[in-house]
Amino acid sequence: MTTRSRTARDRGSATLEAAVGVPAFMLFVGLVIVGGRLAIAHQTVQSAASDAARAASIARTQTSADRAATSAAVSSVASQHLECGAPRVTADTIGFRSRPGTPATVTVTVSCRVPLADLAVPGIPGSRTVTATARSPIDTFRERR
């Protein structure tokens, strides 16, 4: 008889556990997916910044370095299929003004707004901006214009 009364008391507890546990588990899975998307976006933007800095550093002039940085960053983000609209590229090419023989660098910052609204995770904003910066040296003894 004690077995029967214990079973009657426990009736519905599995339903209650599922009602509490399943949403908590789904929230956890959603947060893992958000973290993964942001990690991939950061890696992509960092790669784009590195590509842009390298492309700018091998340019011959400051103007062409700015164009090369933007082109390389946009191409890199597009080739890695990151959905962020148009990445914002800022290139610091002031190193091209230094005299030959003087060490100089090109610094490129790439920013990308990553959409998160499609994940529908409570408490997560609709998008997040991911930013990365990279530097590349300009050839010390190359003529600069």
N, CA, C and O of each residue as an XYZ file, in Angstrom:
580
protein
N       0.797     -1.175      0.000
C       0.000      0.000      0.000
C       0.861      1.270      0.000
O       0.466      2.285     -0.574
N       1.992      1.218      0.618
C       2.859      2.400      0.630
C       3.375      2.724     -0.757
O       3.593      3.893     -1.074
N       3.571      1.733     -1.577
C       4.024      1.967     -2.934
C       2.979      2.724     -3.733
O       3.308      3.636     -4.492
N       1.733      2.351     -3.564
C       0.643      3.010     -4.282
C       0.496      4.470     -3.846
O       0.273      5.330     -4.698
N       0.608      4.769     -2.596
C       0.459      6.151     -2.137
C       1.638      7.011     -2.582
O       1.462      8.193     -2.877
N       2.832      6.433     -2.634
C       3.995      7.174     -3.121
C       3.838      7.494     -4.609
O       4.170      8.602     -5.031
N       3.354      6.578     -5.389
C       3.126      6.790     -6.805
C       2.092      7.882     -7.029
O       2.236      8.698     -7.939
N       1.076      7.902     -6.225
C       0.037      8.925     -6.352
C       0.604     10.311     -6.050
O       0.204     11.290     -6.680
N       1.521     10.407     -5.103
C       2.119     11.703     -4.761
C       3.058     12.203     -5.861
O       3.157     13.408     -6.094
N       3.736     11.291     -6.528
C       4.718     11.670     -7.551
C       4.095     11.912     -8.916
O       4.778     12.335     -9.848
N       2.816     11.647     -9.034
C       2.148     11.808    -10.310
C       2.219     13.279    -10.745
O       1.890     14.176     -9.969
N       2.649     13.518    -11.986
C       2.734     14.879    -12.523
C       4.083     15.540    -12.309
O       4.324     16.618    -12.852
N       4.977     14.925    -11.530
C       6.270     15.556    -11.284
C       7.137     15.563    -12.540
O       7.918     16.494    -12.738
N       7.018     14.550    -13.389
C       7.787     14.535    -14.639
C       7.330     15.659    -15.557
O       8.144     16.272    -16.248
N       6.046     15.926    -15.566
C       5.516     17.025    -16.373
C       6.021     18.359    -15.858
O       6.386     19.235    -16.643
N       6.044     18.516    -14.555
C       6.546     19.751    -13.954
C       8.033     19.926    -14.241
O       8.472     21.027    -14.573
N       8.808     18.857    -14.118
C      10.240     18.924    -14.419
C      10.462     19.304    -15.878
O      11.345     20.107    -16.177
N       9.685     18.747    -16.778
C       9.807     19.077    -18.197
C       9.413     20.522    -18.458
O      10.036     21.200    -19.275
N       8.381     20.996    -17.769
C       7.923     22.374    -17.964
C       8.976     23.380    -17.515
O       9.053     24.480    -18.061
N       9.776     23.018    -16.541
C      10.840     23.907    -16.063
C      12.144     23.644    -16.820
O      12.849     24.582    -17.193
N      12.457     22.388    -17.040
C      13.752     22.019    -17.624
C      13.899     22.296    -19.103
O      14.961     22.736    -19.543
N      12.859     22.050    -19.880
C      12.952     22.218    -21.332
C      13.204     23.681    -21.720
O      14.097     23.927    -22.531
N      12.468     24.658    -21.189
C      12.791     26.052    -21.551
C      14.194     26.479    -21.111
O      14.869     27.226    -21.819
N      14.628     26.005    -19.945
C      15.981     26.344    -19.485
C      17.028     25.748    -20.434
O      18.016     26.401    -20.771
N      16.803     24.518    -20.852
C      17.733     23.874    -21.784
C      17.740     24.591    -23.135
O      18.800     24.789    -23.729
N      16.565     24.978    -23.615
C      16.477     25.689    -24.899
C      17.176     27.046    -24.818
O      17.831     27.462    -25.773
N      17.040     27.733    -23.693
C      17.745     29.000    -23.505
C      19.252     28.777    -23.537
O      19.981     29.560    -24.146
N      19.717     27.727    -22.895
C      21.133     27.392    -22.908
C      21.615     27.107    -24.327
O      22.670     27.597    -24.729
N      20.871     26.338    -25.075
C      21.231     26.035    -26.468
C      21.264     27.327    -27.297
O      22.166     27.522    -28.111
N      20.280     28.203    -27.088
C      20.256     29.484    -27.793
C      21.475     30.333    -27.485
O      22.034     30.962    -28.383
N      21.891     30.360    -26.230
C      23.076     31.129    -25.855
C      24.347     30.547    -26.462
O      25.255     31.290    -26.835
N      24.414     29.239    -26.560
C      25.563     28.597    -27.207
C      25.612     28.983    -28.691
O      26.686     29.252    -29.229
N      24.462     29.007    -29.339
C      24.408     29.378    -30.756
C      24.806     30.847    -30.941
O      25.547     31.177    -31.868
N      24.319     31.723    -30.067
C      24.704     33.143    -30.137
C      26.214     33.291    -29.956
O      26.860     34.025    -30.703
N      26.771     32.602    -28.975
C      28.215     32.652    -28.744
C      29.001     32.149    -29.946
O      30.028     32.722    -30.311
N      28.515     31.077    -30.558
C      29.189     30.546    -31.746
C      29.140     31.511    -32.914
O      30.133     31.695    -33.618
N      27.979     32.131    -33.120
C      27.859     33.098    -34.218
C      28.797     34.288    -34.000
O      29.438     34.752    -34.943
N      28.880     34.780    -32.766
C      29.763     35.917    -32.483
C      31.236     35.531    -32.591
O      32.055     36.338    -33.030
N      31.578     34.309    -32.195
C      32.966     33.850    -32.318
C      33.376     33.740    -33.788
O      34.474     34.151    -34.165
N      32.501     33.189    -34.602
C      32.790     33.083    -36.038
C      32.883     34.469    -36.658
O      33.753     34.717    -37.492
N      31.993     35.374    -36.259
C      32.024     36.740    -36.788
C      33.316     37.435    -36.398
O      33.916     38.130    -37.218
N      33.754     37.259    -35.155
C      35.002     37.908    -34.724
C      36.192     37.363    -35.516
O      37.067     38.128    -35.924
N      36.228     36.059    -35.733
C      37.310     35.459    -36.509
C      37.303     35.989    -37.948
O      38.357     36.287    -38.509
N      36.128     36.103    -38.532
C      36.001     36.605    -39.904
C      36.445     38.060    -39.998
O      37.166     38.429    -40.925
N      36.022     38.884    -39.050
C      36.384     40.305    -39.070
C      37.880     40.481    -38.811
O      38.510     41.353    -39.409
N      38.450     39.669    -37.933
C      39.896     39.732    -37.687
C      40.667     39.354    -38.947
O      41.661     39.996    -39.283
N      40.219     38.326    -39.637
C      40.849     37.923    -40.887
C      40.731     39.021    -41.944
O      41.681     39.283    -42.682
N      39.567     39.660    -42.015
C      39.366     40.748    -42.975
C      40.279     41.923    -42.658
O      40.828     42.543    -43.569
N      40.448     42.237    -41.376
C      41.343     43.333    -40.988
C      42.788     43.012    -41.354
O      43.517     43.885    -41.823
N      43.199     41.787    -41.147
C      44.566     41.382    -41.509
C      44.781     41.455    -43.013
O      45.803     41.961    -43.476
N      43.817     40.948    -43.776
C      43.909     41.007    -45.236
C      43.961     42.461    -45.722
O      44.732     42.797    -46.621
N      43.141     43.305    -45.122
C      43.094     44.708    -45.526
C      44.395     45.430    -45.186
O      44.888     46.227    -45.984
N      44.946     45.158    -44.021
C      46.207     45.800    -43.632
C      47.342     45.373    -44.563
O      48.171     46.192    -44.960
N      47.370     44.101    -44.900
C      48.415     43.618    -45.821
C      48.253     44.239    -47.206
O      49.235     44.666    -47.813
N      47.044     44.290    -47.699
C      46.790     44.882    -49.020
C      47.168     46.357    -49.022
O      47.719     46.845    -50.008
N      46.886     47.069    -47.951
C      47.228     48.488    -47.875
C      48.734     48.688    -47.780
O      49.271     49.639    -48.347
N      49.409     47.809    -47.077
C      50.853     47.989    -46.871
C      51.668     47.768    -48.141
O      52.786     48.273    -48.241
N      51.141     47.032    -49.107
C      51.901     46.803    -50.341
C      51.498     47.767    -51.455
O      52.017     47.691    -52.569
N      50.578     48.665    -51.150
C      50.180     49.672    -52.139
C      51.323     50.676    -52.324
O      52.214     50.779    -51.481
N      51.283     51.411    -53.436
C      52.357     52.363    -53.721
C      52.079     53.756    -53.167
O      53.014     54.498    -52.867
N      50.812     54.118    -53.027
C      50.474     55.461    -52.560
C      49.452     55.374    -51.423
O      48.825     54.341    -51.192
N      49.314     56.494    -50.732
C      48.364     56.540    -49.634
C      46.932     56.371    -50.133
O      46.141     55.674    -49.499
N      46.593     56.982    -51.232
C      45.244     56.881    -51.794
C      44.938     55.454    -52.230
O      43.866     54.922    -51.941
N      45.882     54.844    -52.924
C      45.645     53.461    -53.366
C      45.637     52.505    -52.173
O      44.988     51.461    -52.236
N      46.330     52.830    -51.106
C      46.312     51.992    -49.900
C      44.928     52.015    -49.257
O      44.431     50.982    -48.810
N      44.308     53.192    -49.212
C      42.946     53.293    -48.667
C      41.967     52.448    -49.484
O      41.149     51.714    -48.929
N      42.063     52.563    -50.801
C      41.176     51.789    -51.673
C      41.442     50.284    -51.543
O      40.507     49.485    -51.496
N      42.719     49.907    -51.487
C      43.074     48.490    -51.381
C      42.585     47.896    -50.063
O      42.137     46.750    -50.026
N      42.669     48.666    -48.990
C      42.209     48.172    -47.684
C      40.710     47.921    -47.701
O      40.248     46.875    -47.245
N      39.957     48.866    -48.221
C      38.504     48.711    -48.278
C      38.117     47.535    -49.163
O      37.274     46.720    -48.788
N      38.722     47.448    -50.314
C      38.416     46.366    -51.250
C      38.746     44.999    -50.647
O      37.958     44.060    -50.763
N      39.904     44.889    -50.007
C      40.312     43.608    -49.422
C      39.397     43.204    -48.269
O      39.051     42.030    -48.138
N      39.006     44.156    -47.438
C      38.131     43.838    -46.303
C      36.757     43.382    -46.777
O      36.229     42.384    -46.286
N      36.180     44.101    -47.722
C      34.854     43.744    -48.239
C      34.913     42.376    -48.910
O      34.020     41.551    -48.720
N      35.950     42.135    -49.684
C      36.110     40.853    -50.366
C      36.286     39.703    -49.366
O      35.723     38.624    -49.552
N      37.063     39.938    -48.316
C      37.299     38.897    -47.314
C      36.025     38.543    -46.560
O      35.743     37.365    -46.342
N      35.255     39.543    -46.161
C      33.999     39.292    -45.450
C      33.019     38.561    -46.363
O      32.335     37.634    -45.928
N      32.949     38.973    -47.617
C      32.032     38.332    -48.565
C      32.433     36.877    -48.837
O      31.570     36.006    -48.939
N      33.732     36.615    -48.953
C      34.180     35.257    -49.258
C      33.947     34.295    -48.095
O      33.877     33.082    -48.296
N      33.828     34.828    -46.890
C      33.583     33.971    -45.732
C      32.099     33.920    -45.365
O      31.723     33.346    -44.343
N      31.257     34.530    -46.213
C      29.796     34.463    -46.097
C      29.260     34.958    -44.752
O      28.336     34.375    -44.186
N      29.852     36.038    -44.255
C      29.348     36.636    -43.022
C      28.289     37.658    -43.387
O      28.548     38.578    -44.163
N      27.104     37.501    -42.832
C      26.019     38.443    -43.101
C      26.150     39.624    -42.155
O      25.812     39.535    -40.975
N      26.647     40.735    -42.693
C      26.754     41.924    -41.849
C      26.543     43.194    -42.653
O      26.934     44.279    -42.222
N      25.938     43.065    -43.797
C      25.766     44.250    -44.635
C      27.112     44.670    -45.189
O      27.918     43.832    -45.595
N      27.348     45.961    -45.203
C      28.636     46.476    -45.671
C      29.535     46.729    -44.464
O      29.185     47.524    -43.591
N      30.694     46.060    -44.401
C      31.598     46.316    -43.287
C      32.152     47.738    -43.346
O      32.374     48.280    -44.429
N      32.373     48.331    -42.185
C      32.958     49.672    -42.110
C      34.471     49.515    -41.967
O      34.949     48.870    -41.034
N      35.214     50.104    -42.891
C      36.664     49.955    -42.923
C      37.304     51.324    -42.710
O      36.986     52.286    -43.409
N      38.205     51.398    -41.740
C      38.953     52.625    -41.474
C      40.430     52.290    -41.577
O      40.937     51.443    -40.841
N      41.109     52.949    -42.484
C      42.530     52.690    -42.689
C      43.352     53.914    -42.276
O      43.093     55.028    -42.730
N      44.334     53.695    -41.420
C      45.268     54.742    -41.034
C      46.532     54.544    -41.870
O      47.394     53.728    -41.544
N      46.620     55.310    -42.951
C      47.740     55.167    -43.900
C      48.713     56.332    -43.802
O      49.427     56.627    -44.760
N      48.746     56.989    -42.663
C      49.619     58.146    -42.483
C      51.097     57.754    -42.613
O      51.947     58.610    -42.861
N      51.399     56.470    -42.447
C      52.775     55.999    -42.575
C      53.361     56.221    -43.960
O      54.581     56.252    -44.118
N      52.504     56.375    -44.964
C      53.000     56.631    -46.312
C      53.621     58.017    -46.435
O      54.352     58.279    -47.390
N      53.348     58.898    -45.498
C      53.928     60.242    -45.528
C      55.336     60.282    -44.947
O      56.056     61.262    -45.141
N      55.733     59.244    -44.246
C      57.074     59.244    -43.657
C      58.129     59.054    -44.752
O      57.844     58.547    -45.837
N      59.319     59.464    -44.441
C      60.423     59.384    -45.409
C      60.892     57.945    -45.569
O      60.811     57.165    -44.619
N      61.381     57.576    -46.746
C      61.948     56.238    -46.924
C      63.087     56.033    -45.923
O      63.855     56.957    -45.654
N      63.192     54.847    -45.384
C      64.180     54.540    -44.369
C      63.620     54.652    -42.961
O      64.247     54.208    -41.999
N      62.451     55.240    -42.843
C      61.785     55.374    -41.539
C      60.747     54.266    -41.409
O      59.891     54.119    -42.281
N      60.809     53.486    -40.332
C      59.791     52.437    -40.163
C      58.393     53.045    -40.051
O      58.198     54.045    -39.360
N      57.443     52.447    -40.721
C      56.058     52.915    -40.693
C      55.118     51.724    -40.841
O      55.494     50.673    -41.360
N      53.903     51.914    -40.379
C      52.905     50.841    -40.472
C      51.584     51.388    -41.004
O      51.333     52.593    -41.007
N      50.768     50.469    -41.445
C      49.394     50.756    -41.839
C      48.510     50.046    -40.815
O      48.730     48.876    -40.503
N      47.524     50.749    -40.301
C      46.591     50.165    -39.339
C      45.190     50.209    -39.941
O      44.733     51.253    -40.405
N      44.528     49.078    -39.929
C      43.183     48.984    -40.496
C      42.236     48.437    -39.432
O      42.530     47.440    -38.773
N      41.101     49.102    -39.277
C      40.048     48.657    -38.368
C      38.815     48.315    -39.198
O      38.369     49.108    -40.027
N      38.276     47.130    -38.964
C      37.085     46.666    -39.670
C      35.989     46.429    -38.631
O      36.202     45.748    -37.628
N      34.812     47.003    -38.892
C      33.649     46.816    -38.020
C      32.517     46.212    -38.832
O      32.307     46.555    -39.995
N      31.796     45.307    -38.190
C      30.713     44.616    -38.872
C      29.560     44.411    -37.888
O      29.776     43.959    -36.763
N      28.352     44.740    -38.303
C      27.170     44.558    -37.458
C      26.576     43.184    -37.773
O      26.076     42.944    -38.872
N      26.641     42.294    -36.790
C      26.192     40.914    -36.950
C      24.739     40.795    -36.469
O      24.449     41.138    -35.323
N      23.826     40.317    -37.317
C      22.425     40.186    -36.894
C      22.240     38.999    -35.951
O      22.778     37.914    -36.174
N      21.464     39.233    -34.892
C      21.156     38.171    -33.932
C      19.651     37.998    -33.734
O      19.215     37.071    -33.052
N      18.865     38.884    -34.325
C      17.418     38.869    -34.118
C      16.776     37.574    -34.611
O      15.757     37.146    -34.069
N      17.359     36.950    -35.629
C      16.764     35.731    -36.172
C      16.881     34.544    -35.217
O      16.222     33.524    -35.419
N      17.706     34.664    -34.187
C      17.865     33.572    -33.228
C      16.767     33.559    -32.167
O      16.508     32.524    -31.554
N      16.129     34.691    -31.952
C      15.004     34.825    -31.008
C      15.332     34.290    -29.623
O      14.558     33.523    -29.050
N      16.477     34.691    -29.083
C      16.861     34.316    -27.730
C      16.515     35.486    -26.816
O      16.957     36.608    -27.064
N      15.735     35.249    -25.768
C      15.341     36.347    -24.877
C      16.559     37.024    -24.248
O      17.492     36.359    -23.798
N      16.534     38.347    -24.225
C      17.607     39.110    -23.604
C      18.770     39.417    -24.523
O      19.678     40.151    -24.131
N      18.774     38.885    -25.720
C      19.863     39.126    -26.681
C      19.417     40.242    -27.617
O      18.308     40.192    -28.149
N      20.276     41.264    -27.830
C      19.886     42.367    -28.720
C      19.750     41.901    -30.164
O      20.193     40.807    -30.516
N      19.137     42.734    -30.994
C      18.894     42.393    -32.388
C      20.154     42.258    -33.226
O      20.164     41.537    -34.223
N      21.218     42.947    -32.826
C      22.490     42.831    -33.542
C      23.617     43.231    -32.606
O      23.393     43.822    -31.550
N      24.814     42.900    -33.011
C      25.994     43.231    -32.218
C      27.101     43.624    -33.175
O      27.281     42.984    -34.211
N      27.849     44.675    -32.839
C      28.950     45.119    -33.693
C      30.238     44.437    -33.253
O      30.608     44.463    -32.079
N      30.909     43.829    -34.221
C      32.179     43.160    -33.983
C      33.257     43.985    -34.677
O      33.114     44.342    -35.847
N      34.333     44.287    -33.959
C      35.392     45.138    -34.490
C      36.742     44.463    -34.288
O      36.987     43.829    -33.263
N      37.615     44.610    -35.285
C      38.973     44.079    -35.182
C      39.939     45.053    -35.851
O      39.586     45.744    -36.806
N      41.153     45.094    -35.335
C      42.196     45.978    -35.862
C      43.433     45.152    -36.168
O      43.780     44.231    -35.428
N      44.096     45.493    -37.271
C      45.336     44.811    -37.648
C      46.334     45.838    -38.172
O      45.955     46.875    -38.717
N      47.610     45.529    -37.997
C      48.688     46.400    -38.484
C      49.601     45.599    -39.399
O      49.773     44.390    -39.243
N      50.176     46.310    -40.354
C      51.132     45.689    -41.260
C      52.211     46.711    -41.569
O      51.904     47.879    -41.809
N      53.475     46.288    -41.568
C      54.547     47.246    -41.828
C      54.647     47.609    -43.308
O      54.396     46.794    -44.195
N      55.020     48.856    -43.533
C      55.306     49.322    -44.891
C      56.794     49.089    -45.113
O      57.596     49.297    -44.202
N      57.168     48.665    -46.303
C      58.566     48.430    -46.616
C      59.373     49.696    -46.318
O      59.087     50.765    -46.857
N      60.367     49.566    -45.469
C      61.128     50.719    -44.978
C      61.857     51.465    -46.088
O      61.940     52.692    -46.046
N      62.383     50.756    -47.074
C      63.204     51.405    -48.092
C      62.512     51.556    -49.434
O      63.165     51.843    -50.437
N      61.219     51.369    -49.467
C      60.474     51.568    -50.704
C      60.124     53.033    -50.838
O      59.864     53.715    -49.847
N      60.118     53.513    -52.070
C      59.729     54.908    -52.326
C      58.260     55.076    -51.990
O      57.424     54.236    -52.324
N      57.965     56.185    -51.319
C      56.575     56.469    -50.928
C      56.156     57.772    -51.564
O      56.960     58.693    -51.706
N      54.904     57.846    -51.945
C      54.396     59.079    -52.562
C      53.267     59.618    -51.770
O      52.702     60.653    -52.125
